[in-house]
């Protein structure tokens, strides 16, 4: 139902506005996790990974957290990134490498009192499952408990803003495909995500959840829409890189290319900054839309739309839409009520200027839903 409404969305963004700068959302970013976020800690210790990996990162270029820092206009500080390649959700389970608990120990030793204006990012858990487990229920519960304990430790030190990234569908990685473990890996990562979401919803903190599983499933389902031509094979074979890495989703059997990282960063940035419309790109981002359905239930969706050229009023086609789970404290939510037909977007960034926007549903001759602009007030 929601997808059908989005496919026929019409807005009357007729005017354009000059770009202005805006202050950073957070004072700084603190990161905890594994190789998906490690920008050089393992390399500084062990000299791994070597080229053609990029400067100690498990990819062929910068990682998502570096791109996100650039977009948020927060200078990237490697000292604030405590992620270690190989980290599991608890302590030192992988040889001599620190785990998530050890990362927290290091941070809290250096920062006994947290920066209340900073954003604390956690993306961990993949290494708990990539080699399989003997008891899925126990492993999932243990990993989620570790993440929740980490959030609690940071909150007790004064941290107030949290961004938690879910696991990708591990069954879609080249490693799982090669080991013929697609079903079991998919079930593990999905169970972890669903359990984590349920636990996060119980918190009274400013916590945002990033649905990486649905995000990458969209890329795998329609790779050409995201600039990829290969989403199942690896670019790096026998330590030799392919000639077109930006068209690959995976650099090696587990890790994205820098192009994949860039897309993740773009998605996270849109979540953090709220709804936005770019007249130069002709794209409308609705990172979090609380939809009150006709049966009285509510769901939260993420949507991205592109304007149809030369349409008047502006009409948008849906590029992606999937359910997300995010507490309202960190991520600004729009609202759509099927009963009243009103859409309210409390903050829409139009070419770097914030607007309060309201839309009203109107019926068309074909019975499709359209939405027209009823209010756009600069904030």
C-alpha positions in Angstrom: 0.0 0.0 0.0 2.7 2.4 1.0 4.8 1.6 -2.1 1.8 2.2 -4.3 1.3 5.6 -2.8 5.0 6.5 -3.2 5.0 5.5 -6.9 2.6 8.2 -7.7 3.9 10.9 -5.4 3.6 14.5 -6.7 5.1 17.5 -5.1 5.1 21.2 -6.1 8.7 22.1 -5.3 8.6 24.9 -7.9 11.2 27.4 -6.6 14.9 27.0 -6.1 17.0 28.5 -3.3 20.6 29.5 -2.9 22.9 27.2 -1.0 24.0 28.1 2.5 26.3 26.4 4.9 25.0 24.8 8.1 26.6 23.7 11.4 27.7 20.2 12.0 25.1 18.0 13.7 27.6 16.5 16.2 30.9 17.6 17.8 32.6 14.4 16.7 32.1 10.8 15.8 33.2 7.8 18.0 33.2 4.4 16.3 33.3 0.9 17.6 33.2 -2.2 15.4 35.2 -4.5 13.2 36.9 -4.6 9.8 34.0 -2.7 8.2 35.1 0.4 10.1 38.8 -0.2 10.9 40.8 2.4 9.1 44.3 1.3 10.2 44.5 -0.2 13.8 45.2 -3.7 12.6 47.6 -2.5 10.0 49.5 -0.4 12.6 49.9 -3.4 14.8 50.5 -6.2 12.3 51.2 -4.6 8.9 48.0 -6.3 7.5 46.3 -6.0 5.1 48.9 -5.2 2.5 48.4 -3.7 -0.9 46.4 -3.8 -3.1 44.3 -3.2 0.0 44.1 0.6 0.5 46.3 1.9 3.3 45.5 -0.8 5.8 41.8 -0.8 5.1 39.9 -4.0 4.1 38.8 -2.4 0.9 40.2 -0.6 -2.1 39.7 2.9 -0.8 38.2 4.9 2.0 35.6 3.3 4.3 32.0 4.5 5.0 32.9 6.3 8.2 35.4 8.4 6.4 32.9 9.4 3.7 30.3 10.0 6.4 32.6 12.4 8.3 33.2 14.4 5.1 29.5 14.7 4.4 28.8 15.8 8.0 31.6 18.3 7.8 33.3 16.7 10.8 37.0 16.2 10.3 37.8 12.5 10.4 39.8 11.6 13.5 41.3 8.1 13.4 42.0 8.3 17.1 38.2 8.4 17.7 37.7 5.2 15.7 38.2 2.2 18.1 37.2 -0.5 15.6 39.5 -3.4 15.1 39.4 -5.8 12.1 38.5 -9.2 13.4 36.6 -7.9 16.4 33.7 -10.0 17.8 30.9 -8.6 19.9 32.6 -9.4 23.2 36.2 -9.5 24.2 39.5 -11.0 22.9 38.1 -14.0 21.0 40.2 -13.7 17.8 43.9 -14.5 18.6 45.4 -11.4 20.1 42.9 -8.9 18.5 40.7 -6.7 20.7 37.0 -7.3 20.7 34.1 -4.9 21.2 34.4 -4.9 25.0 38.2 -4.2 24.7 37.4 -1.3 22.4 35.1 0.1 25.0 37.7 -0.3 27.7 40.2 1.7 25.6 37.7 4.5 25.0 36.5 4.7 28.6 40.0 4.7 29.9 40.8 7.7 27.7 37.4 9.3 28.1 35.9 8.6 31.5 33.3 11.3 30.8 31.6 11.1 27.4 31.0 14.0 25.1 27.3 14.6 25.2 27.3 16.3 21.8 29.1 13.5 20.0 27.6 10.6 18.0 28.5 7.1 19.2 28.4 4.5 16.4 28.4 0.8 16.8 28.6 -1.7 13.9 29.7 -5.1 15.2 28.5 -8.8 15.1 29.5 -10.1 11.7 32.5 -12.0 13.0 30.4 -13.8 15.5 28.6 -15.6 12.7 30.8 -15.7 9.5 32.3 -19.1 10.5 29.0 -20.6 11.5 27.8 -21.4 15.0 26.8 -24.6 16.9 23.7 -23.1 18.5 22.1 -20.2 16.6 19.7 -19.1 19.3 22.4 -18.9 21.9 24.9 -17.1 19.6 22.4 -14.5 18.5 21.3 -13.8 22.1 24.9 -13.5 23.3 25.9 -11.1 20.5 22.9 -8.9 21.0 23.4 -8.8 24.7 27.0 -7.7 24.1 25.8 -4.8 21.9 23.2 -3.7 24.5 25.8 -3.9 27.3 28.1 -1.7 25.2 25.4 0.9 24.8 24.7 0.8 28.5 28.4 1.3 29.3 28.6 4.3 27.0 25.3 5.8 28.3 26.5 5.5 31.9 29.6 7.6 30.9 27.3 10.3 29.6 26.9 9.5 25.9 23.4 10.5 24.6 23.4 10.0 20.8 23.8 6.4 19.4 23.7 5.1 15.9 23.6 1.3 15.6 24.1 -0.5 12.3 22.5 -3.8 11.7 24.3 -6.7 10.0 24.2 -7.1 6.2 22.6 -10.3 4.9 25.7 -12.5 5.4 24.2 -15.1 3.0 24.7 -12.6 0.2 28.5 -12.4 0.8 30.8 -14.2 -1.7 32.1 -16.3 1.2 28.7 -17.7 2.1 28.0 -18.3 -1.5 31.3 -20.2 -2.0 30.7 -22.3 1.1 27.1 -23.0 0.1 26.0 -21.6 3.4 23.6 -19.0 2.1 20.6 -20.1 4.0 22.2 -20.5 7.4 24.2 -17.3 7.1 21.1 -15.4 6.1 19.1 -16.8 9.0 21.8 -15.9 11.5 22.2 -12.3 10.4 18.4 -11.8 10.1 17.8 -13.2 13.6 20.5 -11.0 15.0 18.9 -7.9 13.4 15.4 -8.6 14.5 16.5 -9.4 18.0 18.6 -6.2 18.2 15.7 -4.0 16.8 13.4 -5.3 19.5 15.9 -4.6 22.2 16.7 -1.1 20.9 13.0 -0.2 20.9 13.0 -0.7 24.7 15.6 2.0 25.2 14.8 5.6 26.3 18.0 7.0 24.6 18.5 8.8 21.3 19.1 5.7 19.2 19.0 5.3 15.5 19.1 1.9 13.8 20.4 1.6 10.3 18.8 -1.3 8.3 21.9 -2.4 6.4 20.2 -5.8 5.6 17.4 -4.2 3.6 19.7 -1.6 2.2 22.1 -4.0 0.6 19.2 -6.3 -0.5 17.9 -3.4 -2.6 21.4 -3.1 -4.2 21.6 -6.9 -4.9 18.1 -6.9 -6.3 18.6 -3.9 -8.7 22.4 -3.4 -8.9 22.3 -1.1 -12.0 20.2 1.5 -10.2 23.1 1.9 -7.8 25.9 1.9 -10.3 27.0 -1.8 -9.8 27.3 -4.5 -12.5 28.5 -7.3 -10.2 27.1 -7.9 -6.7 28.0 -11.6 -6.2 31.6 -12.0 -7.2 34.8 -10.4 -5.8 37.0 -7.8 -7.4 40.2 -9.1 -5.8 41.2 -12.5 -7.1 44.6 -14.0 -6.1 45.7 -10.6 -4.8 45.0 -9.0 -8.2 42.3 -6.4 -8.4 39.8 -6.2 -11.2 40.0 -3.3 -13.7 36.6 -1.8 -12.8 36.3 -2.0 -9.0 33.6 0.7 -8.7 31.2 -1.6 -10.5 31.7 -4.3 -7.9 29.9 -4.4 -4.6 32.4 -6.7 -3.0 36.2 -6.2 -2.9 36.9 -9.6 -1.3 34.8 -12.4 0.1 33.4 -10.4 3.0 34.2 -6.7 2.5 32.6 -4.0 0.2 34.5 -2.0 -2.3 35.0 1.7 -1.5 32.0 2.3 -3.9 29.9 0.1 -1.6 31.2 2.0 1.4 30.3 5.3 -0.3 26.7 4.2 -0.8 26.4 3.1 2.8 27.7 6.5 3.9 25.3 8.3 1.7 22.4 6.3 3.2 23.5 6.9 6.8 24.0 10.6 6.1 20.5 10.9 4.7 19.1 9.2 7.8 21.0 11.6 10.1 20.1 14.8 8.2 16.4 14.1 7.6 14.3 14.6 4.6 15.9 16.5 1.7 15.3 17.5 -1.9 18.1 18.3 -4.3 17.0 20.3 -7.4 20.3 19.6 -9.1 19.9 15.8 -8.7 16.2 15.8 -8.9 16.0 13.5 -5.9 13.8 13.5 -2.8 15.0 11.6 0.3 12.6 10.5 2.9 14.8 8.7 5.4 12.1 8.0 8.0 8.4 8.1 7.3 6.0 6.9 10.0 3.0 5.7 8.1 -0.4 5.2 9.9 -2.1 2.5 7.8 -5.8 2.3 7.2 -6.0 -0.7 9.6 -4.7 1.5 12.5 -1.2 -0.1 12.5 2.0 1.9 12.0 5.2 1.2 10.2 8.3 3.2 9.5 9.7 3.3 5.9 12.8 4.7 4.1 12.2 6.1 0.6 14.2 7.6 -2.1 12.6 9.1 -5.2 13.7 10.8 -8.4 11.9 13.5 -10.2 10.5 12.9 -13.7 12.1 15.4 -16.0 10.0 18.3 -17.2 7.0 17.2 -15.2 4.7 19.9 -13.8 3.9 19.7 -11.0 7.0 17.7 -10.1 6.4 14.0 -10.2 8.6 11.4 -8.6 9.3 7.8 -9.3 10.3 5.5 -6.5 13.9 4.3 -6.4 13.7 2.3 -3.2 11.5 1.8 -0.2 11.9 -0.5 2.7 11.0 -0.8 6.4 13.3 0.6 9.0 13.4 0.8 12.8 14.7 4.0 14.3 13.8 5.8 17.6 12.6 9.3 17.0 15.2 11.0 19.2 18.0 10.8 16.8 16.4 10.7 13.3 13.8 13.2 12.3 10.6 11.4 11.1 8.1 12.5 8.6 4.5 11.3 9.1 1.8 10.1 6.7 -1.8 9.4 7.8 -3.9 7.4 5.4 -7.1 8.5 7.1 -6.5 12.3 6.7 -4.4 12.1 3.6 -1.9 14.5 5.2 1.9 14.2 5.0 4.0 16.3 7.4 7.7 16.6 7.1 8.9 18.8 10.0 12.3 19.4 8.4 13.1 19.2 4.7 16.5 20.3 3.5 15.9 22.0 0.1 19.4 22.8 -1.4 20.8 23.3 2.1 17.9 25.4 3.5 15.6 23.8 6.1 11.8 24.0 5.4 8.8 22.8 7.3 6.6 21.1 4.6 3.1 19.7 4.5 1.5 17.8 1.7 -2.1 16.9 1.1 -3.3 13.8 -0.7 -5.6 14.3 -3.7 -7.4 11.8 -5.9 -6.8 11.6 -9.6 -8.9 10.5 -12.5 -7.1 7.2 -12.6 -7.5 6.6 -8.8 -3.8 6.9 -8.1 -2.7 9.0 -5.1 -1.1 12.3 -5.6 0.3 14.8 -3.1 0.4 18.5 -3.5 2.4 21.0 -1.5 0.2 22.9 1.0 2.9 24.6 3.1 6.7 25.3 2.8 8.0 27.6 5.5 11.8 28.3 5.9 13.1 27.3 9.3 
